[in-house]
Amino acid sequence: MLEKRLQQENREDYIEEKIVARLKEKGWQVTCAESCTGGMIASTLVNVAGVSEVFKESYVTYANSAKSKLLGVEEKALETWGAVSRQVAEQMAAGAAQAAAAQASVAVTGIAGPDGGTPEKPVGLVYIGCFAGGNIMVTENHFTGNRLEIRRQTTQAALTLLYHCLMKEQG
């Protein structure tokens, strides 16, 4: 299963450099839509010199109202499946790309804890959505640790998924 492979694979320490290089190669723009990571993914990308060629804006949409207002997430999706769901991650990824006029995006929505979990949606459950060239992929992830550790794991997994999606797209 892709989710397990992405979690377990030995990730490069500087995957953000590879992402920026691939985006430059393709002539694409990227954006981020973050909930539980609160801007950590965007912050990691801007560690790369020259990222301004491919990264213009990002969205921290912690509240459901922000997900709807800024990313176009349907209120019905939030009511039916909840903010932490495959469907909302998909809409966040597509909505961010559209709002930023970007060809690629990565979106995360999850429960970093220590509170907020339920038996159905435990702390550490995170959905990561990736939009690349019109295609969307969403992974379900189950991370462990404290709040900061879950946010860091989410950031790394999101960058890994984004890189995978960028490499999958030809051109």
C-alpha positions as CSV (number, residue, x, y, z in Angstrom):
1,M,0.0,0.0,0.0
2,L,1.4,3.4,-1.0
3,E,0.7,5.0,2.4
4,K,2.8,2.4,4.2
5,R,5.6,2.6,1.7
6,L,5.7,6.4,1.9
7,Q,5.9,6.2,5.7
8,Q,8.5,3.5,5.8
9,E,10.8,4.5,3.0
10,N,14.1,6.1,3.9
11,R,13.6,9.7,3.2
12,E,16.2,12.2,2.1
13,D,17.1,14.9,4.6
14,Y,16.7,17.6,2.0
15,I,13.7,16.4,0.0
16,E,12.6,20.0,-0.2
17,E,15.6,20.8,-2.4
18,K,14.6,17.9,-4.8
19,I,11.0,19.2,-4.8
20,V,12.1,22.8,-5.7
21,A,14.5,21.4,-8.4
22,R,11.7,19.3,-9.9
23,L,9.2,22.2,-9.9
24,K,11.8,24.4,-11.7
25,E,12.5,21.7,-14.2
26,K,8.7,21.5,-15.0
27,G,8.1,25.2,-14.8
28,W,5.4,24.7,-12.2
29,Q,4.2,26.6,-9.2
30,V,3.4,24.9,-5.9
31,T,1.2,25.9,-2.9
32,C,0.4,24.4,0.5
33,A,-2.9,24.1,2.4
34,E,-2.1,23.3,6.0
35,S,-4.3,22.6,9.0
36,C,-2.5,20.5,11.7
37,T,1.0,21.5,10.6
38,G,0.2,25.3,10.8
39,G,2.6,26.4,8.1
40,M,5.5,23.9,8.8
41,I,5.4,22.5,5.3
42,A,5.6,25.9,3.7
43,S,8.4,26.9,6.2
44,T,10.4,23.8,5.1
45,L,10.0,24.6,1.4
46,V,11.3,28.2,1.9
47,N,14.5,26.8,3.4
48,V,15.6,26.3,-0.2
49,A,17.3,29.2,-1.9
50,G,15.6,30.2,-5.1
51,V,12.2,28.8,-4.0
52,S,10.5,32.1,-4.9
53,E,10.6,31.0,-8.5
54,V,8.1,28.2,-7.8
55,F,6.4,29.2,-4.5
56,K,4.2,32.3,-4.3
57,E,1.7,31.7,-1.6
58,S,0.3,29.2,1.0
59,Y,-2.7,28.8,3.2
60,V,-3.0,27.9,6.9
61,T,-6.6,26.9,7.2
62,Y,-6.9,25.7,10.8
63,A,-10.7,26.5,11.1
64,N,-13.3,24.9,9.0
65,S,-14.6,28.3,8.0
66,A,-11.1,29.1,6.5
67,K,-11.1,25.8,4.6
68,S,-14.4,26.8,3.0
69,K,-13.6,30.5,2.5
70,L,-10.0,30.2,1.2
71,L,-10.0,26.8,-0.4
72,G,-13.6,26.2,-1.5
73,V,-14.0,23.1,0.7
74,E,-17.7,22.3,0.6
75,E,-19.5,22.8,3.9
76,K,-21.4,19.6,3.2
77,A,-18.1,17.7,3.1
78,L,-17.1,19.1,6.4
79,E,-20.5,18.2,7.9
80,T,-20.7,14.7,6.4
81,W,-17.1,13.5,6.8
82,G,-15.5,16.0,9.1
83,A,-12.4,18.1,8.6
84,V,-10.1,15.1,9.2
85,S,-11.2,13.0,6.2
86,R,-10.0,11.8,2.8
87,Q,-12.7,13.9,1.1
88,V,-11.7,17.2,2.8
89,A,-7.9,16.6,2.1
90,E,-8.8,16.1,-1.6
91,Q,-10.8,19.3,-1.7
92,M,-8.1,21.2,0.1
93,A,-5.5,20.1,-2.3
94,A,-7.6,20.9,-5.4
95,G,-8.8,24.2,-3.9
96,A,-5.4,25.4,-2.9
97,A,-4.0,24.8,-6.4
98,Q,-7.0,26.6,-7.9
99,A,-6.8,29.6,-5.5
100,A,-3.0,30.0,-6.1
101,A,-3.2,29.2,-9.8
102,A,-0.5,26.6,-9.1
103,Q,0.0,23.3,-11.0
104,A,0.9,21.5,-7.7
105,S,-0.2,21.6,-4.1
106,V,0.0,19.6,-0.9
107,A,-2.7,19.7,1.8
108,V,-2.8,18.2,5.3
109,T,-5.6,17.8,7.7
110,G,-5.4,15.8,10.9
111,I,-5.3,15.5,14.7
112,A,-2.0,16.4,16.2
113,G,-3.2,16.0,19.8
114,P,-2.9,15.6,22.6
115,D,-6.6,16.2,22.7
116,G,-9.3,16.0,20.0
117,G,-9.0,12.3,19.1
118,T,-11.9,9.8,19.1
119,P,-11.9,6.0,18.7
120,E,-12.9,6.6,15.0
121,K,-10.4,9.4,14.5
122,P,-7.5,9.0,16.9
123,V,-4.7,11.4,17.6
124,G,-2.2,11.0,14.9
125,L,-4.7,10.4,12.1
126,V,-3.6,12.7,9.2
127,Y,-4.8,12.8,5.6
128,I,-2.4,14.2,3.1
129,G,-3.6,15.3,-0.3
130,C,-1.4,16.1,-3.3
131,F,-2.5,17.8,-6.5
132,A,-0.1,17.6,-9.5
133,G,-1.0,18.4,-13.1
134,G,-4.7,17.8,-12.6
135,N,-4.3,14.5,-10.7
136,I,-5.1,14.1,-7.0
137,M,-3.7,11.5,-4.6
138,V,-4.7,11.2,-0.9
139,T,-3.0,9.1,1.8
140,E,-4.2,8.1,5.2
141,N,-1.5,8.2,7.8
142,H,-1.3,7.2,11.5
143,F,1.5,9.0,13.3
144,T,2.6,8.6,17.0
145,G,4.3,10.8,19.5
146,N,3.6,14.2,21.0
147,R,2.0,17.1,19.1
148,L,5.3,18.4,17.7
149,E,6.4,14.9,16.7
150,I,3.1,14.3,14.8
151,R,3.4,17.7,13.1
152,R,7.0,16.9,12.0
153,Q,6.1,13.4,10.8
154,T,3.2,14.9,8.9
155,T,5.5,17.5,7.3
156,Q,8.0,14.9,6.2
157,A,5.3,12.6,4.8
158,A,3.6,15.5,3.0
159,L,6.9,16.5,1.3
160,T,7.6,12.8,0.4
161,L,4.1,12.5,-1.2
162,L,4.6,15.8,-3.1
163,Y,7.9,14.6,-4.4
164,H,6.4,11.3,-5.4
165,C,3.5,13.0,-7.2
166,L,5.9,15.4,-9.0
167,M,8.1,12.6,-10.2
168,K,5.1,10.6,-11.4
169,E,4.0,13.5,-13.6
170,Q,5.7,13.5,-17.0
171,G,7.3,16.6,-18.4
